[in-house]
Amino acid sequence: MKANSLKKIRESLLMSKTELAKKANVSPITIARIEKGLPCRMETQRKILLALGFDLSEKTKIFGD
C-alpha cells in the first residue's frame, strides 16, 4: 500500500468522501480505498485532482511520486 495525502487534503477542504466522489464522478468506495493507500488508475487520479481544484502537474502533492 502506498501512502497518499488524499484524506488530509480532502478534510482540509471540509469535503466529505461523498462530495468528492460526486465531483470526481467516482464511487465513495473508491475514495475510501485510495485513502487507505490502495492503488488506483491514472484516470481516477486525474478526476480526483480536478475535483479538488488542483492542476494535473500537482499530482505528487496528493498521490506522492
Distance bins in CASP14 RR format, pairs under 12 A and 6 or more apart:
PFRMAT RR
TARGET T0000
AUTHOR 0000-0000-0000
RMODE 2
METHOD distances of the structure
MODEL  1
1 33 0 0 0 0 0 1 0 0 0 0 0
1 34 0 0 0 0 0 1 0 0 0 0 0
1 35 0 0 0 0 0 1 0 0 0 0 0
1 36 1 0 0 1 0 0 0 0 0 0 0
1 37 1 0 1 0 0 0 0 0 0 0 0
1 38 1 0 0 1 0 0 0 0 0 0 0
1 39 0 0 0 0 1 0 0 0 0 0 0
1 40 0 0 0 0 0 1 0 0 0 0 0
2 33 0 0 0 0 0 1 0 0 0 0 0
2 34 0 0 0 0 1 0 0 0 0 0 0
2 35 0 0 0 0 0 1 0 0 0 0 0
2 36 0 0 0 0 0 1 0 0 0 0 0
2 37 1 0 1 0 0 0 0 0 0 0 0
2 38 0 0 0 0 1 0 0 0 0 0 0
2 39 1 0 0 1 0 0 0 0 0 0 0
2 40 0 0 0 0 1 0 0 0 0 0 0
2 45 0 0 0 0 0 1 0 0 0 0 0
2 62 0 0 0 0 0 1 0 0 0 0 0
2 63 1 0 0 1 0 0 0 0 0 0 0
2 64 1 0 0 1 0 0 0 0 0 0 0
2 65 0 0 0 0 1 0 0 0 0 0 0
3 34 0 0 0 0 0 1 0 0 0 0 0
3 35 0 0 0 0 0 1 0 0 0 0 0
3 36 0 0 0 0 0 1 0 0 0 0 0
3 37 1 0 0 1 0 0 0 0 0 0 0
3 38 0 0 0 0 0 1 0 0 0 0 0
3 39 0 0 0 0 0 1 0 0 0 0 0
3 62 0 0 0 0 0 1 0 0 0 0 0
3 63 0 0 0 0 1 0 0 0 0 0 0
3 64 1 0 0 1 0 0 0 0 0 0 0
3 65 0 0 0 0 0 1 0 0 0 0 0
4 10 0 0 0 0 0 1 0 0 0 0 0
4 31 0 0 0 0 0 1 0 0 0 0 0
4 33 0 0 0 0 0 1 0 0 0 0 0
4 34 1 0 0 1 0 0 0 0 0 0 0
4 35 1 0 0 1 0 0 0 0 0 0 0
4 36 0 0 0 0 1 0 0 0 0 0 0
4 37 1 0 1 0 0 0 0 0 0 0 0
4 38 0 0 0 0 1 0 0 0 0 0 0
4 39 0 0 0 0 1 0 0 0 0 0 0
4 40 0 0 0 0 1 0 0 0 0 0 0
4 45 0 0 0 0 1 0 0 0 0 0 0
4 48 0 0 0 0 1 0 0 0 0 0 0
4 49 0 0 0 0 0 1 0 0 0 0 0
4 59 0 0 0 0 0 1 0 0 0 0 0
4 60 0 0 0 0 1 0 0 0 0 0 0
4 61 0 0 0 0 1 0 0 0 0 0 0
4 62 1 0 0 1 0 0 0 0 0 0 0
4 63 1 0 1 0 0 0 0 0 0 0 0
4 64 1 0 0 1 0 0 0 0 0 0 0
4 65 0 0 0 0 0 1 0 0 0 0 0
5 11 0 0 0 0 0 1 0 0 0 0 0
5 12 0 0 0 0 1 0 0 0 0 0 0
5 13 0 0 0 0 0 1 0 0 0 0 0
5 34 0 0 0 0 0 1 0 0 0 0 0
5 35 0 0 0 0 1 0 0 0 0 0 0
5 37 0 0 0 0 0 1 0 0 0 0 0
5 48 0 0 0 0 0 1 0 0 0 0 0
5 49 0 0 0 0 0 1 0 0 0 0 0
5 52 0 0 0 0 0 1 0 0 0 0 0
5 54 0 0 0 0 0 1 0 0 0 0 0
5 58 0 0 0 0 0 1 0 0 0 0 0
5 59 0 0 0 0 0 1 0 0 0 0 0
5 60 0 0 0 0 1 0 0 0 0 0 0
5 61 1 0 0 1 0 0 0 0 0 0 0
5 62 1 0 1 0 0 0 0 0 0 0 0
5 63 1 0 0 1 0 0 0 0 0 0 0
5 64 1 0 0 1 0 0 0 0 0 0 0
6 12 0 0 0 0 0 1 0 0 0 0 0
6 13 0 0 0 0 0 1 0 0 0 0 0
6 15 0 0 0 0 0 1 0 0 0 0 0
6 17 0 0 0 0 1 0 0 0 0 0 0
6 20 0 0 0 0 1 0 0 0 0 0 0
6 21 0 0 0 0 0 1 0 0 0 0 0
6 24 0 0 0 0 0 1 0 0 0 0 0
6 26 0 0 0 0 0 1 0 0 0 0 0
6 30 0 0 0 0 0 1 0 0 0 0 0
6 31 1 0 0 1 0 0 0 0 0 0 0
6 32 0 0 0 0 0 1 0 0 0 0 0
6 33 0 0 0 0 0 1 0 0 0 0 0
6 34 1 0 1 0 0 0 0 0 0 0 0
6 35 1 0 1 0 0 0 0 0 0 0 0
6 36 0 0 0 0 1 0 0 0 0 0 0
6 37 0 0 0 0 1 0 0 0 0 0 0
6 38 0 0 0 0 0 1 0 0 0 0 0
6 40 0 0 0 0 1 0 0 0 0 0 0
6 44 0 0 0 0 0 1 0 0 0 0 0
6 45 0 0 0 0 1 0 0 0 0 0 0
6 48 1 0 0 1 0 0 0 0 0 0 0
6 49 0 0 0 0 1 0 0 0 0 0 0
6 51 0 0 0 0 0 1 0 0 0 0 0
6 52 0 0 0 0 1 0 0 0 0 0 0
6 54 0 0 0 0 0 1 0 0 0 0 0
6 59 0 0 0 0 0 1 0 0 0 0 0
6 61 0 0 0 0 0 1 0 0 0 0 0
6 62 1 0 1 0 0 0 0 0 0 0 0
6 63 1 0 0 1 0 0 0 0 0 0 0
6 64 0 0 0 0 0 1 0 0 0 0 0
7 13 0 0 0 0 0 1 0 0 0 0 0
7 15 0 0 0 0 0 1 0 0 0 0 0
7 16 0 0 0 0 0 1 0 0 0 0 0
7 17 0 0 0 0 1 0 0 0 0 0 0
7 20 0 0 0 0 0 1 0 0 0 0 0
7 31 0 0 0 0 1 0 0 0 0 0 0
7 32 0 0 0 0 1 0 0 0 0 0 0
7 33 0 0 0 0 0 1 0 0 0 0 0
7 34 0 0 0 0 1 0 0 0 0 0 0
7 35 1 0 1 0 0 0 0 0 0 0 0
7 36 0 0 0 0 1 0 0 0 0 0 0
7 37 0 0 0 0 1 0 0 0 0 0 0
7 48 0 0 0 0 0 1 0 0 0 0 0
7 52 0 0 0 0 0 1 0 0 0 0 0
7 62 0 0 0 0 1 0 0 0 0 0 0
8 15 0 0 0 0 0 1 0 0 0 0 0
8 35 0 0 0 0 1 0 0 0 0 0 0
8 52 0 0 0 0 0 1 0 0 0 0 0
8 61 0 0 0 0 0 1 0 0 0 0 0
8 62 0 0 0 0 1 0 0 0 0 0 0
9 15 0 0 0 0 1 0 0 0 0 0 0
9 20 0 0 0 0 1 0 0 0 0 0 0
9 31 0 0 0 0 0 1 0 0 0 0 0
9 34 0 0 0 0 0 1 0 0 0 0 0
9 35 0 0 0 0 0 1 0 0 0 0 0
9 48 0 0 0 0 1 0 0 0 0 0 0
9 49 0 0 0 0 0 1 0 0 0 0 0
9 51 0 0 0 0 0 1 0 0 0 0 0
9 52 1 0 0 1 0 0 0 0 0 0 0
9 53 0 0 0 0 0 1 0 0 0 0 0
9 54 0 0 0 0 1 0 0 0 0 0 0
9 58 0 0 0 0 0 1 0 0 0 0 0
9 61 1 0 0 1 0 0 0 0 0 0 0
9 62 1 0 1 0 0 0 0 0 0 0 0
9 63 0 0 0 0 0 1 0 0 0 0 0
9 64 0 0 0 0 0 1 0 0 0 0 0
10 16 0 0 0 0 1 0 0 0 0 0 0
10 17 1 0 0 1 0 0 0 0 0 0 0
10 18 0 0 0 0 0 1 0 0 0 0 0
10 19 0 0 0 0 1 0 0 0 0 0 0
10 20 1 0 1 0 0 0 0 0 0 0 0
10 21 0 0 0 0 0 1 0 0 0 0 0
10 23 0 0 0 0 0 1 0 0 0 0 0
10 24 0 0 0 0 0 1 0 0 0 0 0
10 28 0 0 0 0 0 1 0 0 0 0 0
10 31 1 0 0 1 0 0 0 0 0 0 0
10 32 0 0 0 0 0 1 0 0 0 0 0
10 34 0 0 0 0 0 1 0 0 0 0 0
10 35 1 0 0 1 0 0 0 0 0 0 0
10 48 0 0 0 0 1 0 0 0 0 0 0
10 49 0 0 0 0 0 1 0 0 0 0 0
10 51 0 0 0 0 1 0 0 0 0 0 0
10 52 1 0 0 1 0 0 0 0 0 0 0
10 53 0 0 0 0 0 1 0 0 0 0 0
10 54 0 0 0 0 0 1 0 0 0 0 0
10 62 0 0 0 0 1 0 0 0 0 0 0
11 17 0 0 0 0 1 0 0 0 0 0 0
11 19 0 0 0 0 0 1 0 0 0 0 0
11 20 0 0 0 0 0 1 0 0 0 0 0
11 31 0 0 0 0 0 1 0 0 0 0 0
11 35 0 0 0 0 1 0 0 0 0 0 0
11 52 0 0 0 0 0 1 0 0 0 0 0
12 52 0 0 0 0 0 1 0 0 0 0 0
12 61 0 0 0 0 0 1 0 0 0 0 0
12 62 0 0 0 0 0 1 0 0 0 0 0
13 19 0 0 0 0 1 0 0 0 0 0 0
13 20 0 0 0 0 1 0 0 0 0 0 0
13 23 0 0 0 0 0 1 0 0 0 0 0
13 48 0 0 0 0 0 1 0 0 0 0 0
13 51 0 0 0 0 0 1 0 0 0 0 0
13 52 1 0 0 1 0 0 0 0 0 0 0
13 53 0 0 0 0 1 0 0 0 0 0 0
13 54 0 0 0 0 0 1 0 0 0 0 0
13 62 0 0 0 0 0 1 0 0 0 0 0
14 20 0 0 0 0 0 1 0 0 0 0 0
15 21 0 0 0 0 1 0 0 0 0 0 0
15 22 0 0 0 0 0 1 0 0 0 0 0
15 23 0 0 0 0 1 0 0 0 0 0 0
15 24 0 0 0 0 0 1 0 0 0 0 0
15 28 0 0 0 0 0 1 0 0 0 0 0
15 31 0 0 0 0 1 0 0 0 0 0 0
15 48 0 0 0 0 0 1 0 0 0 0 0
15 51 0 0 0 0 1 0 0 0 0 0 0
15 52 1 0 0 1 0 0 0 0 0 0 0
15 53 0 0 0 0 0 1 0 0 0 0 0
16 22 0 0 0 0 1 0 0 0 0 0 0
16 23 0 0 0 0 0 1 0 0 0 0 0
16 28 0 0 0 0 1 0 0 0 0 0 0
16 31 0 0 0 0 1 0 0 0 0 0 0
16 32 0 0 0 0 0 1 0 0 0 0 0
16 35 0 0 0 0 0 1 0 0 0 0 0
17 23 0 0 0 0 0 1 0 0 0 0 0
17 24 0 0 0 0 0 1 0 0 0 0 0
17 26 0 0 0 0 0 1 0 0 0 0 0
17 27 0 0 0 0 1 0 0 0 0 0 0
17 28 1 0 1 0 0 0 0 0 0 0 0
17 29 0 0 0 0 1 0 0 0 0 0 0
17 30 0 0 0 0 1 0 0 0 0 0 0
17 31 1 0 1 0 0 0 0 0 0 0 0
17 32 1 0 0 1 0 0 0 0 0 0 0
17 33 0 0 0 0 0 1 0 0 0 0 0
17 34 0 0 0 0 1 0 0 0 0 0 0
17 35 1 0 0 1 0 0 0 0 0 0 0
17 36 0 0 0 0 0 1 0 0 0 0 0
17 48 0 0 0 0 0 1 0 0 0 0 0
17 51 0 0 0 0 0 1 0 0 0 0 0
18 24 0 0 0 0 0 1 0 0 0 0 0
18 26 0 0 0 0 0 1 0 0 0 0 0
18 27 0 0 0 0 1 0 0 0 0 0 0
18 28 1 0 1 0 0 0 0 0 0 0 0
18 29 0 0 0 0 0 1 0 0 0 0 0
18 30 0 0 0 0 0 1 0 0 0 0 0
18 31 0 0 0 0 1 0 0 0 0 0 0
18 32 0 0 0 0 0 1 0 0 0 0 0
19 26 0 0 0 0 0 1 0 0 0 0 0
19 28 0 0 0 0 1 0 0 0 0 0 0
19 31 0 0 0 0 1 0 0 0 0 0 0
19 51 0 0 0 0 1 0 0 0 0 0 0
19 52 0 0 0 0 0 1 0 0 0 0 0
20 26 0 0 0 0 1 0 0 0 0 0 0
20 27 0 0 0 0 0 1 0 0 0 0 0
20 28 0 0 0 0 1 0 0 0 0 0 0
20 30 0 0 0 0 1 0 0 0 0 0 0
20 31 1 0 1 0 0 0 0 0 0 0 0
20 32 0 0 0 0 0 1 0 0 0 0 0
20 34 0 0 0 0 1 0 0 0 0 0 0
20 35 0 0 0 0 1 0 0 0 0 0 0
20 44 0 0 0 0 0 1 0 0 0 0 0
20 47 0 0 0 0 1 0 0 0 0 0 0
20 48 1 0 0 1 0 0 0 0 0 0 0
20 49 0 0 0 0 0 1 0 0 0 0 0
20 50 0 0 0 0 0 1 0 0 0 0 0
20 51 1 0 1 0 0 0 0 0 0 0 0
20 52 1 0 0 1 0 0 0 0 0 0 0
20 53 0 0 0 0 0 1 0 0 0 0 0
20 62 0 0 0 0 0 1 0 0 0 0 0
21 27 1 0 1 0 0 0 0 0 0 0 0
21 28 1 0 1 0 0 0 0 0 0 0 0
21 29 0 0 0 0 1 0 0 0 0 0 0
21 30 1 0 0 1 0 0 0 0 0 0 0
21 31 1 0 1 0 0 0 0 0 0 0 0
21 32 0 0 0 0 1 0 0 0 0 0 0
21 33 0 0 0 0 0 1 0 0 0 0 0
21 34 0 0 0 0 0 1 0 0 0 0 0
21 35 0 0 0 0 0 1 0 0 0 0 0
21 44 0 0 0 0 0 1 0 0 0 0 0
21 47 0 0 0 0 1 0 0 0 0 0 0
21 48 0 0 0 0 1 0 0 0 0 0 0
21 51 0 0 0 0 1 0 0 0 0 0 0
21 52 0 0 0 0 0 1 0 0 0 0 0
22 28 0 0 0 0 1 0 0 0 0 0 0
22 30 0 0 0 0 0 1 0 0 0 0 0
22 31 0 0 0 0 0 1 0 0 0 0 0
22 47 0 0 0 0 0 1 0 0 0 0 0
22 48 0 0 0 0 0 1 0 0 0 0 0
22 51 0 0 0 0 1 0 0 0 0 0 0
23 31 0 0 0 0 0 1 0 0 0 0 0
23 47 0 0 0 0 1 0 0 0 0 0 0
23 48 0 0 0 0 1 0 0 0 0 0 0
23 49 0 0 0 0 0 1 0 0 0 0 0
23 50 0 0 0 0 1 0 0 0 0 0 0
23 51 1 1 0 0 0 0 0 0 0 0 0
23 52 0 0 0 0 1 0 0 0 0 0 0
23 53 0 0 0 0 1 0 0 0 0 0 0
24 30 0 0 0 0 1 0 0 0 0 0 0
24 31 1 0 0 1 0 0 0 0 0 0 0
24 34 0 0 0 0 0 1 0 0 0 0 0
24 40 0 0 0 0 0 1 0 0 0 0 0
24 43 0 0 0 0 0 1 0 0 0 0 0
24 44 1 0 0 1 0 0 0 0 0 0 0
24 45 0 0 0 0 1 0 0 0 0 0 0
24 46 0 0 0 0 1 0 0 0 0 0 0
24 47 1 0 1 0 0 0 0 0 0 0 0
24 48 1 0 1 0 0 0 0 0 0 0 0
24 49 0 0 0 0 1 0 0 0 0 0 0
24 50 1 0 0 1 0 0 0 0 0 0 0
24 51 1 1 0 0 0 0 0 0 0 0 0
24 52 0 0 0 0 1 0 0 0 0 0 0
24 53 0 0 0 0 0 1 0 0 0 0 0
24 54 0 0 0 0 0 1 0 0 0 0 0
24 62 0 0 0 0 0 1 0 0 0 0 0
25 31 0 0 0 0 0 1 0 0 0 0 0
25 43 0 0 0 0 0 1 0 0 0 0 0
25 44 0 0 0 0 1 0 0 0 0 0 0
25 46 0 0 0 0 0 1 0 0 0 0 0
25 47 1 0 1 0 0 0 0 0 0 0 0
25 48 0 0 0 0 1 0 0 0 0 0 0
25 50 0 0 0 0 1 0 0 0 0 0 0
25 51 0 0 0 0 1 0 0 0 0 0 0
26 32 0 0 0 0 0 1 0 0 0 0 0
26 33 0 0 0 0 0 1 0 0 0 0 0
26 34 0 0 0 0 1 0 0 0 0 0 0
26 40 0 0 0 0 1 0 0 0 0 0 0
26 41 0 0 0 0 1 0 0 0 0 0 0
26 43 0 0 0 0 1 0 0 0 0 0 0
26 44 1 0 1 0 0 0 0 0 0 0 0
26 45 0 0 0 0 0 1 0 0 0 0 0
26 46 0 0 0 0 0 1 0 0 0 0 0
26 47 1 0 0 1 0 0 0 0 0 0 0
26 48 1 0 0 1 0 0 0 0 0 0 0
26 49 0 0 0 0 0 1 0 0 0 0 0
26 50 0 0 0 0 0 1 0 0 0 0 0
26 51 0 0 0 0 1 0 0 0 0 0 0
27 33 0 0 0 0 1 0 0 0 0 0 0
27 34 0 0 0 0 0 1 0 0 0 0 0
27 40 0 0 0 0 0 1 0 0 0 0 0
27 44 0 0 0 0 0 1 0 0 0 0 0
27 47 0 0 0 0 0 1 0 0 0 0 0
28 34 0 0 0 0 0 1 0 0 0 0 0
28 35 0 0 0 0 0 1 0 0 0 0 0
29 35 0 0 0 0 0 1 0 0 0 0 0
29 36 0 0 0 0 0 1 0 0 0 0 0
29 38 0 0 0 0 0 1 0 0 0 0 0
29 40 0 0 0 0 0 1 0 0 0 0 0
29 44 0 0 0 0 0 1 0 0 0 0 0
30 36 0 0 0 0 0 1 0 0 0 0 0
30 37 0 0 0 0 0 1 0 0 0 0 0
30 38 0 0 0 0 1 0 0 0 0 0 0
30 39 0 0 0 0 0 1 0 0 0 0 0
30 40 1 0 0 1 0 0 0 0 0 0 0
30 41 0 0 0 0 1 0 0 0 0 0 0
30 43 0 0 0 0 0 1 0 0 0 0 0
30 44 1 0 0 1 0 0 0 0 0 0 0
30 45 0 0 0 0 0 1 0 0 0 0 0
30 47 0 0 0 0 1 0 0 0 0 0 0
30 48 0 0 0 0 1 0 0 0 0 0 0
30 51 0 0 0 0 0 1 0 0 0 0 0
31 37 0 0 0 0 0 1 0 0 0 0 0
31 38 0 0 0 0 0 1 0 0 0 0 0
31 40 0 0 0 0 1 0 0 0 0 0 0
31 44 0 0 0 0 1 0 0 0 0 0 0
31 45 0 0 0 0 0 1 0 0 0 0 0
31 47 0 0 0 0 0 1 0 0 0 0 0
31 48 1 0 0 1 0 0 0 0 0 0 0
31 51 0 0 0 0 1 0 0 0 0 0 0
31 52 0 0 0 0 0 1 0 0 0 0 0
31 62 0 0 0 0 0 1 0 0 0 0 0
32 38 0 0 0 0 1 0 0 0 0 0 0
32 40 0 0 0 0 0 1 0 0 0 0 0
33 39 0 0 0 0 1 0 0 0 0 0 0
33 40 1 0 0 1 0 0 0 0 0 0 0
33 41 0 0 0 0 0 1 0 0 0 0 0
33 44 0 0 0 0 1 0 0 0 0 0 0
33 48 0 0 0 0 0 1 0 0 0 0 0
34 40 1 0 1 0 0 0 0 0 0 0 0
34 41 0 0 0 0 0 1 0 0 0 0 0
34 44 1 0 0 1 0 0 0 0 0 0 0
34 45 0 0 0 0 1 0 0 0 0 0 0
34 47 0 0 0 0 0 1 0 0 0 0 0
34 48 1 0 0 1 0 0 0 0 0 0 0
34 49 0 0 0 0 0 1 0 0 0 0 0
34 62 0 0 0 0 1 0 0 0 0 0 0
34 63 0 0 0 0 1 0 0 0 0 0 0
34 64 0 0 0 0 0 1 0 0 0 0 0
35 48 0 0 0 0 0 1 0 0 0 0 0
35 62 0 0 0 0 0 1 0 0 0 0 0
35 63 0 0 0 0 0 1 0 0 0 0 0
37 62 0 0 0 0 0 1 0 0 0 0 0
37 63 0 0 0 0 1 0 0 0 0 0 0
37 64 0 0 0 0 0 1 0 0 0 0 0
38 44 0 0 0 0 0 1 0 0 0 0 0
38 63 0 0 0 0 0 1 0 0 0 0 0
39 45 0 0 0 0 1 0 0 0 0 0 0
39 63 0 0 0 0 1 0 0 0 0 0 0
40 46 0 0 0 0 0 1 0 0 0 0 0
40 47 0 0 0 0 1 0 0 0 0 0 0
40 48 0 0 0 0 1 0 0 0 0 0 0
40 49 0 0 0 0 0 1 0 0 0 0 0
40 59 0 0 0 0 0 1 0 0 0 0 0
40 62 0 0 0 0 0 1 0 0 0 0 0
40 63 0 0 0 0 1 0 0 0 0 0 0
41 47 0 0 0 0 1 0 0 0 0 0 0
41 48 0 0 0 0 0 1 0 0 0 0 0
41 63 0 0 0 0 0 1 0 0 0 0 0
42 48 0 0 0 0 0 1 0 0 0 0 0
42 49 0 0 0 0 0 1 0 0 0 0 0
42 56 0 0 0 0 0 1 0 0 0 0 0
42 59 0 0 0 0 1 0 0 0 0 0 0
42 63 0 0 0 0 1 0 0 0 0 0 0
43 49 0 0 0 0 0 1 0 0 0 0 0
43 50 0 0 0 0 0 1 0 0 0 0 0
43 56 0 0 0 0 0 1 0 0 0 0 0
44 50 0 0 0 0 0 1 0 0 0 0 0
44 51 0 0 0 0 0 1 0 0 0 0 0
44 59 0 0 0 0 0 1 0 0 0 0 0
44 62 0 0 0 0 0 1 0 0 0 0 0
44 63 0 0 0 0 0 1 0 0 0 0 0
45 51 0 0 0 0 0 1 0 0 0 0 0
45 52 0 0 0 0 0 1 0 0 0 0 0
45 54 0 0 0 0 0 1 0 0 0 0 0
45 56 0 0 0 0 1 0 0 0 0 0 0
45 58 0 0 0 0 0 1 0 0 0 0 0
45 59 1 0 0 1 0 0 0 0 0 0 0
45 60 0 0 0 0 0 1 0 0 0 0 0
45 61 0 0 0 0 0 1 0 0 0 0 0
45 62 1 0 0 1 0 0 0 0 0 0 0
45 63 1 0 1 0 0 0 0 0 0 0 0
45 64 0 0 0 0 0 1 0 0 0 0 0
46 52 0 0 0 0 0 1 0 0 0 0 0
46 53 0 0 0 0 0 1 0 0 0 0 0
46 54 0 0 0 0 0 1 0 0 0 0 0
46 55 0 0 0 0 0 1 0 0 0 0 0
46 56 1 0 0 1 0 0 0 0 0 0 0
46 57 0 0 0 0 0 1 0 0 0 0 0
46 58 0 0 0 0 0 1 0 0 0 0 0
46 59 0 0 0 0 1 0 0 0 0 0 0
46 62 0 0 0 0 0 1 0 0 0 0 0
46 63 0 0 0 0 0 1 0 0 0 0 0
47 53 0 0 0 0 0 1 0 0 0 0 0
47 54 0 0 0 0 0 1 0 0 0 0 0
47 56 0 0 0 0 0 1 0 0 0 0 0
47 62 0 0 0 0 0 1 0 0 0 0 0
48 54 0 0 0 0 1 0 0 0 0 0 0
48 56 0 0 0 0 0 1 0 0 0 0 0
48 58 0 0 0 0 0 1 0 0 0 0 0
48 59 0 0 0 0 1 0 0 0 0 0 0
48 61 0 0 0 0 0 1 0 0 0 0 0
48 62 1 0 0 1 0 0 0 0 0 0 0
48 63 0 0 0 0 1 0 0 0 0 0 0
49 55 1 0 0 1 0 0 0 0 0 0 0
49 56 1 0 1 0 0 0 0 0 0 0 0
49 57 0 0 0 0 1 0 0 0 0 0 0
49 58 1 0 0 1 0 0 0 0 0 0 0
49 59 1 0 0 1 0 0 0 0 0 0 0
49 60 0 0 0 0 0 1 0 0 0 0 0
49 61 0 0 0 0 1 0 0 0 0 0 0
49 62 1 0 0 1 0 0 0 0 0 0 0
49 63 0 0 0 0 1 0 0 0 0 0 0
49 64 0 0 0 0 0 1 0 0 0 0 0
50 56 1 0 0 1 0 0 0 0 0 0 0
50 57 0 0 0 0 0 1 0 0 0 0 0
50 58 0 0 0 0 0 1 0 0 0 0 0
50 59 0 0 0 0 0 1 0 0 0 0 0
50 62 0 0 0 0 0 1 0 0 0 0 0
51 62 0 0 0 0 0 1 0 0 0 0 0
52 58 0 0 0 0 1 0 0 0 0 0 0
52 59 0 0 0 0 0 1 0 0 0 0 0
52 61 0 0 0 0 1 0 0 0 0 0 0
52 62 1 0 0 1 0 0 0 0 0 0 0
52 63 0 0 0 0 0 1 0 0 0 0 0
53 61 0 0 0 0 0 1 0 0 0 0 0
53 62 0 0 0 0 0 1 0 0 0 0 0
54 60 0 0 0 0 0 1 0 0 0 0 0
54 61 1 0 0 1 0 0 0 0 0 0 0
54 62 1 0 0 1 0 0 0 0 0 0 0
54 63 0 0 0 0 0 1 0 0 0 0 0
55 61 0 0 0 0 1 0 0 0 0 0 0
55 62 0 0 0 0 0 1 0 0 0 0 0
56 62 0 0 0 0 0 1 0 0 0 0 0
56 63 0 0 0 0 0 1 0 0 0 0 0
58 64 0 0 0 0 0 1 0 0 0 0 0
59 65 0 0 0 0 1 0 0 0 0 0 0
END
